[in-house]
Amino acid sequence: MIEKIRAFLQKEIDSKHIPGAALHVSYQGEIICREAIGNRAVYPTISPMQIETVFDLASLTKVIATLPAILKLIDRGDIRLDDPVHLFLPAFSMNGKEKVTIRHLLTHTAGFPAHRQFYRENLTRNEILHRALTEPLENEPGSKVVYSDLSFITLYQLIEIITDEPFDVFINKEIFTPLEMGETTFNPTNSVECFAVTEYSEQLGDYKRGIVHDENAFAMNGISGHAGLFSTISDMSNFARMIENNGIYKGHRVLSESVLKLARQNHTPFGEEYRGLGWMLKSPKLSSCGDLFSSSAYGHTGFTGTSIWFDPEAKLHVILLTNRVHYGREPHIIRLRARLHNLIRASI
């Protein structure tokens, strides 16, 4: 299987769909593949990918940082899913949003528009946070799934208000430290040689190395609930091990089995895009986990070319980290992910 995977990824590298990748595959509790292939940078000079390469996770931030923080608050009795958001963030009640709950934010059913380019308005971090809170809705809450970063920018603020701690401090203390995820952080300070290089920035006059790719997160000083997190394949595998072991890592309970079960249930059965709490679920069509993962599969993707998927029926999880945006924003990664997951599932 490993040779098939290497050949598959090498073909994608040769086609310049990705510069390189780090891949982790676990089956029945055993690591059956952990590979680094290709390059972490092609421009301005070629630098080989390493298994310790640090990646910009992009929207995996939503499920590696923000989601477990919210689940921890549920476990602690601080919140319930159907609490209205304005209970904690009074400014959120503006523009007809008094019906929006924490559940709506987690399932992308709050009614927010898909995206707002706040960074183009030269707003400060606090101005962006306020704009997210006061943004008018485009749909009735609970009526439609529209994937929106604004929901997770709002959750970021909610977590800080409830915990009375900076978002990154709380998550590091409650999630990353217990999981021994020492390379997982916002605004990393590693040497530039450690990073998978992302897109060229006109603003910086250089390629981004260890600087968040997402423009809104960059304008928010690198820390948000929707993007900004950096990590390695090894750290990510620690997180996946905890999720697959129902909240336990090396004998230490990080999250309850009950709350993790709740998170992977389908909370949006009314549409064709199934959503758990934070998680994407295997949907009737166009799932990034491909065709062969079971109907109980769940995971998430990141714009930079990252993804994590679990198939509990097979006790399989796959973590793919790439920096595909180093070559630009062509959507080759969409087909790549699905076909790779098909190859892996068919091979076991």
C-alpha positions, 0 to 999 in steps of 0.5 A, spaced: 500 500 500 505 504 501 508 504 494 501 505 491 501 511 496 507 514 494 506 513 486 500 516 487 502 522 491 509 523 486 504 523 480 500 529 483 507 532 485 510 531 478 503 534 475 504 540 480 498 540 483 502 540 490 509 541 492 509 535 497 505 532 502 506 529 509 501 523 510 499 519 516 494 513 516 492 509 522 488 502 521 485 498 527 490 502 532 496 501 528 500 506 524 501 503 517 503 509 513 507 515 515 511 519 509 513 525 507 514 526 500 516 532 495 518 539 497 516 544 502 518 549 498 519 550 490 520 557 490 525 561 490 529 555 492 527 547 492 527 545 499 525 537 501 519 536 505 520 533 512 516 529 517 517 534 522 515 540 517 510 545 520 504 546 516 499 552 516 492 548 518 488 553 515 480 551 517 483 545 520 483 550 526 476 549 526 476 542 529 483 542 532 482 548 536 475 551 536 471 545 536 475 541 542 474 548 546 467 548 545 466 541 547 470 542 553 466 548 555 460 543 554 463 538 559 464 543 564 457 545 564 459 552 562 454 552 556 449 548 552 448 547 545 442 551 544 444 557 548 443 563 544 449 566 542 447 573 545 447 571 552 454 571 552 456 576 546 450 582 547 452 585 541 450 579 537 443 580 538 443 586 533 440 585 526 435 579 527 440 574 530 437 573 537 435 566 535 442 564 533 445 558 538 451 555 539 449 549 535 447 554 529 455 556 529 458 549 530 453 547 524 454 553 519 447 554 520 447 560 523 445 564 517 451 568 515 454 569 508 459 565 506 465 570 507 467 577 508 473 580 506 474 584 512 482 584 510 480 589 504 478 594 509 484 595 513 480 593 519 484 592 526 483 585 529 477 588 534 474 592 528 473 585 525 471 581 531 465 587 532 464 586 524 463 579 525 458 580 531 454 585 528 454 582 521 446 581 518 444 574 516 442 572 509 438 566 511 433 564 517 437 560 523 437 553 522 434 553 515 440 552 511 448 550 511 452 555 508 459 554 510 462 561 513 468 563 517 464 568 521 461 562 525 468 560 528 470 568 529 464 568 533 465 562 537 473 564 538 470 571 541 465 566 545 470 562 548 474 568 550 468 571 554 466 564 557 473 562 560 476 569 561 482 567 558 486 568 551 483 563 546 490 560 544 492 560 552 486 556 554 486 551 548 494 550 549 492 549 557 486 544 556 488 541 549 495 541 546 499 540 552 495 534 555 496 531 548 503 533 547 502 537 541 508 541 542 509 544 535 501 546 535 500 553 536 498 560 533 504 565 530 509 560 531 516 562 532 520 556 529 526 557 524 523 559 517 526 552 515 521 548 518 515 551 515 511 548 508 511 555 504 505 557 502 503 563 497 506 569 495 504 575 498 504 582 495 503 585 501 510 582 504 513 581 497 515 574 499 512 567 500 509 566 507 513 561 511 510 561 518 505 566 517 498 565 516 495 564 509 488 566 511 487 574 510 482 575 515 486 571 520 492 575 518 489 581 519 487 579 526 494 578 528 494 571 526 489 568 532 482 566 530 477 560 531 477 559 523 484 559 521 491 561 524 493 554 527 500 551 525 502 543 526 506 537 524 503 530 522 506 528 529 502 532 533 496 531 529 496 524 530 496 525 537 490 529 536 487 523 532 489 518 537 485 522 542 479 522 538 479 515 536 480 513 543 473 516 545 477 522 548 483 519 552 490 520 550 495 515 554 490 514 560 488 521 561 481 523 559 481 530 555 474 530 552 468 525 554 466 520 550 459 523 550 460 529 547 465 526 542 459 522 540 454 528 540 459 532 535 459 526 530 452 526 529 448 529 523 445 535 526 443 537 519 439 532 516 434 537 512 440 538 506 445 534 502 451 537 506 451 533 512 454 537 518 456 534 525 458 539 531 464 542 527 465 536 523 464 535 516 460 528 515 460 523 509 454 526 505 450 523 499 455 526 494 462 530 493 465 528 500 472 529 500 473 522 504 472 519 497 467 514 495 469 508 499 469 511 507 463 508 510 457 513 512 459 514 519 465 518 516 467 525 519 473 529 518 475 536 515 479 540 510 483 546 510 484 551 504 492 550 504 491 543 502 490 539 509 485 534 511 483 529 517 478 524 516 476 518 520 472 512 518 470 509 525 467 503 522 474 501 519 477 504 525 481 508 520 484 515 520 487 519 515 491 525 515 494 529 509 498 535 510 500 539 504 501 546 502 498 546 495 497 554 495 504 554 494 502 553 487 496 558 487 489 556 488 487 552 482 482 546 486 486 540 484 486 538 491 479 537 491 479 531 486 486 529 490 483 528 497 477 524 494 482 519 490 487 518 495 482 516 500 479 511 495 486 508 494 487 508 502 480 505 503 481 500 497 488 497 500 486 495 507 
